[in-house]
């Protein structure tokens, strides 16, 4: 009788139609917040009193203007930044570690705003890590927290890498290609995903905020962002 009861319990639980799991809550920055964060991070890197890596501004800009994950950012080589074709080659190397999939190797756009920041930063360098750290592994939590504080952004700096990627994808979903909204597949491919499901599940509810479409990912001061929204 006990076995029959347990069997009935098991089959009853299996028959329940559980609600579908909703996509995770994401945090991202508005265009003017991204612009402010970049500017403050660049200022921080030039501050003589700053004890961290001087490339904090360039690193933050690359995180905001590309869909690269933290370990991909710190594994980027100088030669991966292709100024001739305006792309960044995301490709596994000896600094990359074991976190890779068949979708890890891809090209992502080198947007004009990031190009202008990285061109003087790279200068005459031809090889080596773009953001040199011991063993190609970076942390930068203290520097990121300082940049968020200077920018007066009330977001958890401990989640900075997730926030920057969410911000890029949100901004990218607002762009156009050939006069039409960019395809979700294009955004998913740039992010290193094998399908559009994660983009649709995680960012689908953000599509209602597409009030200003551009032909590129770009962050603007508040005044310029508001003017662009009015003319959209």
Steps between C-alpha positions, in 0.01 A plus 500: 500500500787735583662429164171578326469830694858605411436408137181707498687794656776479239261483206291786640807725528606411148157595368510854645546771237763718666511864388770575245811653648522866422820651364739635762465858611770704335657832587633731236604861455322768305695661216599805705605280793725297272654821365558634851653172618742497206605859555554456873694176444726673248555787744577248774769338288668838453482593869855496649355387833337193346685182600329258263546412135526810283290339230184495715330749264585307184391176667164644609446643151571161341264329745221746422556512125534126439316185611815332630497316830747581775738214417484593131590861574810403694605250233482754214824549311605825339479336158138400570401864458472531123495868408514417128166319505345661809449174687630337814599137455383303803697179482627258765871510576735388776367773729139405439477205737261210467177703479429473132242357265468457128340844493783673687696585185329788325543853374322788672470858374764754591267796539633851420480614863716209614735535204573860599585386855712196414699650212716732718508241780652233278732741321791315339448171684475201268455208737445393859193524719276800442451532875810341657445315827686214669413177316239689300262503794360826625285601791475879512217497754648790696560708188152428368346596833695827491380572145137430594537726804645785295222464248242507784333189361300314760559153364684214673859533378546136595276415205679739266596241240142378474366854489731605217406199290128546567542866407670421171235248398222741596664775293569264210136394487417865432716523188406464136670321214407588146222721629334217693521395865806285561411131509501322834718232342769758419504617862504143629789409272703802613436403861635151434167317531402206286134602473275799556322346797710662774471843338124464459445362851729747677458819297168453323311715749745785433389540141226741608776748589621520140416868465813616320663298225854567379719332243766433765549440869595829657468663842406865529474766771152549642424810293594331172314181595183700571528693173545178305195349671287801403596476135462121479 
